[in-house]
């Protein structure tokens, strides 16, 4: 894909902000890596958040330097809005030139509270919300995903829908998926891609997000918040509550969807055979898993990604980092103690084999 043109200039109307969202395993970090690898003439700052106690994604980014601002743990749309505002100010106050801000949400984030942080707080005077990009995994995403409030809202509030991983899906499957997306969001801007590779002028500084068009949405949120305060016993549990000019936003979608994040750290290597057995017995309510793994069969670092029923292992060097196992498992109604117990059984005290 062609990189940004060297002559591309970002209009000076406040720092442009792009929000990248999408369900678990849709390819958000891959897209973010692609942006970081191809921005060329732009100085890009990145805010990354994960649902879990271990920040796997931040360790997999192409470049984490002084321009990376790591947000606190937890779902971005439920617990970090104060931190989000503070983090954005940290970027704005940097002495170095920063041209663009990209925010990667968790896979179970409702993007609306993040949008409202830029549209309904003082940040609107210093930033320009350019677009919300929603990634969809063409091979795994089904209409059943819309049973998740988060997955539905990611489509509804997306300005650009990237139908990703098209190399893993048949043409008729892609057509069917896009037709279904259009029933959720009429006239959605759909772009097919592989591994998050999209010409950047199609997704950055596109000017799709019109704050005036969201005044009605903001007013509805204010009115709903007032109704809930006046009559808390009749609060609609499926509705999110966001107040104008407030940094604290609450979303009930995690409770509604039943999502749980289980983190595991281990100081001993896994047996590859036992870990494979654990994978083979994973229940259907595990949507996503990712980690940095250490096996007795190799002293190398193994980057583990599981999305739906598909998983990959990529080999890398530990560098200056001491080997260990770091794993995050995300799903519905999981038993954290049981998962941690099963993973502990995969450990072995045998010394890793030399490469």
C-alpha positions in Angstrom: 0.0 0.0 0.0 1.3 3.5 -0.8 2.5 5.5 2.2 1.2 9.0 2.9 2.2 11.6 0.3 5.1 13.7 1.5 3.1 16.8 0.6 0.0 15.9 2.8 -0.7 18.7 5.2 -3.0 18.3 8.2 -5.4 21.3 8.5 -4.8 23.3 11.6 -8.2 23.1 13.2 -7.1 21.4 16.4 -5.2 18.2 16.7 -7.0 15.5 14.6 -8.1 12.4 16.5 -9.0 9.0 15.1 -10.6 6.4 17.3 -9.9 2.7 16.3 -12.5 0.3 17.6 -13.7 -3.2 16.8 -14.7 -6.4 18.4 -12.2 -8.8 20.0 -9.6 -10.1 17.5 -10.7 -7.8 14.6 -7.2 -6.5 14.0 -7.0 -3.2 15.7 -3.4 -3.5 16.8 -2.4 -4.7 13.4 -4.0 -1.6 11.9 -2.3 0.6 14.5 1.1 -1.0 13.6 0.4 -0.3 9.9 -0.2 3.4 10.7 2.9 3.7 12.8 5.0 2.0 10.1 3.7 4.2 7.2 2.9 7.7 8.6 6.2 9.1 7.2 5.7 12.9 7.4 3.3 12.8 10.4 4.3 12.8 14.0 1.7 10.4 15.5 0.9 10.0 19.2 -0.9 6.8 20.3 -3.1 6.0 23.3 -3.6 2.3 23.8 -5.9 0.7 26.3 -6.6 -3.0 27.1 -9.2 -4.9 29.1 -7.1 -6.8 31.5 -4.2 -6.5 34.0 -1.5 -7.2 31.4 -0.9 -4.8 28.6 -0.1 -7.3 25.8 -0.9 -5.0 22.9 1.4 -2.2 24.0 4.3 -4.7 24.0 3.5 -5.7 20.4 3.4 -2.2 18.9 6.0 -1.3 16.3 7.4 1.6 18.3 6.8 2.6 21.9 8.8 5.8 22.6 8.3 9.2 24.2 5.1 9.7 22.1 3.4 6.6 23.5 1.0 7.4 26.4 0.0 4.2 28.2 -3.5 4.5 29.7 -4.6 2.8 32.9 -6.0 -0.7 32.8 -9.7 -1.5 32.4 -12.2 -0.9 29.6 -11.6 2.5 28.1 -15.3 3.4 28.0 -16.0 2.6 31.6 -13.1 3.5 33.9 -10.5 5.7 32.3 -12.2 8.9 31.0 -10.4 11.0 33.6 -7.2 9.4 32.6 -8.1 9.8 28.9 -8.6 13.6 29.3 -5.3 13.8 31.2 -3.5 11.7 28.7 -4.7 13.8 25.8 -3.5 16.9 27.7 -0.1 15.3 28.1 0.1 14.9 24.4 -1.1 18.5 23.7 1.5 19.9 26.2 4.5 18.1 24.7 7.2 20.3 23.4 7.7 18.1 20.3 5.5 18.6 17.3 2.6 16.2 17.4 0.4 16.1 14.2 -2.1 13.4 14.9 -3.6 11.4 17.8 -4.8 7.8 17.4 -6.7 6.0 20.2 -7.1 2.2 20.2 -10.0 1.0 22.3 -10.5 -2.4 23.8 -12.3 -5.1 21.8 -15.4 -4.7 24.1 -15.5 -0.9 24.2 -18.5 1.1 23.5 -17.0 4.0 21.5 -19.7 6.5 22.4 -18.2 7.6 25.8 -14.8 8.2 24.1 -16.5 10.2 21.3 -18.3 12.3 24.0 -15.0 13.0 25.8 -14.0 14.9 22.7 -17.4 16.4 21.8 -18.7 17.1 25.3 -15.7 18.3 27.3 -13.2 21.2 27.0 -11.1 19.0 24.7 -13.4 20.0 21.8 -11.6 23.4 21.9 -8.2 21.8 21.3 -8.8 18.7 19.2 -10.8 17.7 16.2 -12.5 14.3 16.2 -11.8 13.2 12.6 -13.4 9.7 12.5 -14.2 6.5 14.2 -12.8 3.5 12.4 -14.5 0.1 13.2 -12.7 -3.1 12.2 -14.7 -6.3 11.5 -13.1 -9.8 11.3 -14.5 -11.0 8.0 -13.8 -14.7 8.9 -15.2 -14.7 12.4 -17.8 -12.0 12.7 -21.4 -13.2 12.5 -24.8 -11.7 13.2 -24.6 -13.4 16.7 -22.0 -10.9 17.6 -24.7 -8.3 17.7 -26.0 -10.0 20.8 -23.1 -8.0 22.3 -24.1 -4.4 23.0 -20.5 -3.4 22.4 -20.2 -5.0 19.0 -23.5 -3.5 17.9 -22.5 0.0 19.0 -19.1 -0.3 17.4 -20.9 -0.7 14.0 -23.5 2.0 14.8 -21.0 4.7 15.7 -18.3 3.8 13.2 -17.7 6.4 10.5 -15.6 3.9 8.5 -16.1 0.1 8.6 -13.0 -1.9 7.7 -13.9 -5.4 6.7 -10.6 -6.9 7.7 -9.0 -10.3 7.0 -10.6 -10.7 3.7 -8.0 -13.3 2.7 -9.6 -15.7 5.2 -13.2 -15.4 3.9 -14.9 -16.5 0.7 -16.3 -13.8 -1.6 -20.0 -14.8 -0.9 -19.2 -14.6 2.8 -17.9 -11.1 2.4 -21.0 -10.0 0.4 -23.3 -11.5 3.0 -21.4 -9.8 5.9 -21.5 -6.4 4.3 -25.2 -6.7 3.5 -25.8 -7.5 7.2 -23.7 -4.5 8.3 -25.7 -2.3 6.0 -28.9 -3.4 7.8 -27.4 -2.1 11.0 -25.9 1.1 9.6 -27.4 2.2 6.3 -24.9 3.9 3.9 -21.9 2.7 6.0 -18.6 3.4 4.4 -17.2 -0.1 3.9 -13.6 -0.8 2.9 -12.2 -4.3 2.5 -8.7 -5.0 3.6 -6.1 -7.6 4.6 -4.0 -7.3 7.8 -5.2 -3.8 8.3 -3.5 -2.5 5.2 -5.4 0.5 3.8 -4.1 3.6 2.0 -3.8 6.0 4.9 -5.4 9.0 3.1 -8.6 6.8 3.2 -8.7 6.6 7.0 -6.7 9.5 8.4 -7.7 13.2 8.2 -10.8 12.3 6.2 -13.1 14.8 7.9 -16.0 12.3 8.2 -16.9 13.2 11.8 -19.2 16.1 12.0 -19.7 17.3 15.6 -22.8 19.2 14.7 -24.4 16.0 13.5 -23.9 14.5 17.0 -25.7 17.3 18.9 -28.9 15.3 18.9 -27.0 12.3 20.2 -25.4 14.3 23.0 -28.7 15.8 23.9 -30.3 12.4 24.1 -27.6 11.2 26.5 -28.1 14.3 28.7 -31.9 13.7 28.8 -31.5 10.0 29.6 -29.1 10.8 32.4 -31.6 13.2 33.8 -34.4 10.6 33.6 -32.2 8.1 35.4 -31.5 10.5 38.2 -35.1 11.4 38.6 -36.3 7.8 38.5 -33.4 5.4 39.2 -35.7 2.4 39.8 -36.8 2.6 36.1 -33.3 3.1 34.7 -32.9 1.3 31.3 -29.9 -1.1 31.9 -29.1 -1.2 28.2 -28.5 2.6 28.0 -25.2 4.3 28.7 -25.1 7.4 30.8 -22.9 10.3 29.9 -23.3 13.9 31.2 -22.3 17.0 29.3 -19.1 18.5 30.5 -18.4 15.5 32.8 -15.3 13.4 32.5 -16.9 10.5 34.3 -18.8 8.3 31.9 -20.4 5.0 32.8 -21.4 2.2 30.5 -23.3 -0.9 31.5 -22.4 -2.9 28.5 -19.8 -5.1 30.3 -22.4 -6.1 32.8 -25.0 -6.7 30.0 -22.6 -8.7 27.9 -21.1 -10.7 30.8 -17.4 -10.2 29.6 -14.6 -11.2 31.9 -10.9 -10.8 31.4 -8.6 -13.3 33.0 -4.8 -12.5 33.3 -2.1 -15.0 34.0 1.6 -14.6 34.7 4.0 -17.5 35.2 7.7 -17.6 36.0 8.1 -21.1 34.5 7.9 -22.2 30.9 4.9 -24.0 29.5 5.0 -27.5 28.1 3.9 -27.0 24.4 2.0 -30.3 24.5 0.1 -29.4 27.7 -0.7 -25.9 26.3 -2.1 -27.4 23.1 -4.3 -29.7 25.2 -5.5 -26.6 27.1 -6.3 -24.9 23.8 -8.2 -27.9 22.6 -10.5 -27.8 25.6 -11.3 -24.1 25.5 -15.0 -23.5 25.8 -17.0 -21.6 23.2 -17.5 -18.6 25.5 -13.8 -17.7 25.1 -13.7 -15.0 22.4 -10.1 -13.9 22.5 -6.8 -14.7 24.0 -3.3 -13.2 23.6 0.0 -13.3 25.2 3.8 -13.6 25.3 4.6 -17.2 25.9 7.7 -19.2 26.9 7.9 -22.9 26.2 10.3 -25.6 27.3 10.9 -26.5 23.7 12.4 -23.1 22.9 14.0 -20.2 24.6 12.5 -17.7 22.2 9.5 -15.5 22.8 6.2 -16.7 21.2 3.6 -14.1 20.4 0.2 -15.9 20.8 -3.0 -14.6 19.3 -6.4 -16.4 19.5 -9.5 -15.0 17.8 -12.5 -17.2 17.8 -11.3 -20.7 16.8 -8.2 -19.5 15.0 -4.8 -19.0 16.7 -1.3 -18.1 15.7 2.2 -18.3 17.2 4.9 -15.9 16.0 8.5 -16.3 17.2 10.6 -13.4 18.3 13.5 -12.6 20.6 13.0 -11.7 24.3 15.7 -9.1 23.9 16.6 -7.6 27.3 13.4 -8.9 28.8 13.5 -12.0 31.1 11.4 -14.9 29.7 8.0 -15.4 31.4 4.5 -16.3 30.5 2.0 -13.4 30.2 -1.5 -14.3 28.9 -4.9 -12.7 28.8 -8.1 -14.6 28.2 -11.3 -12.7 27.4 -14.8 -14.2 27.2 -18.3 -14.4 28.7 -19.0 -15.7 32.1 -15.6 -17.2 32.6 -14.3 -18.8 35.8 -11.0 -17.0 36.4 -9.7 -19.4 39.1 -10.4 -22.4 36.9 -8.6 -20.9 34.0 -5.6 -19.9 36.1 -5.5 -23.4 37.6 -5.5 -25.0 34.1 -2.7 -22.8 32.9 -0.6 -23.5 36.0 -0.8 -27.2 35.1 0.8 -26.4 31.8 4.0 -25.2 33.5 7.1 -27.3 33.9 10.2 -26.9 35.9 12.3 -28.5 33.1 14.9 -26.1 31.7 14.1 -24.8 28.2 15.8 -26.4 25.3 18.6 -24.3 23.7 17.9 -23.0 20.2 
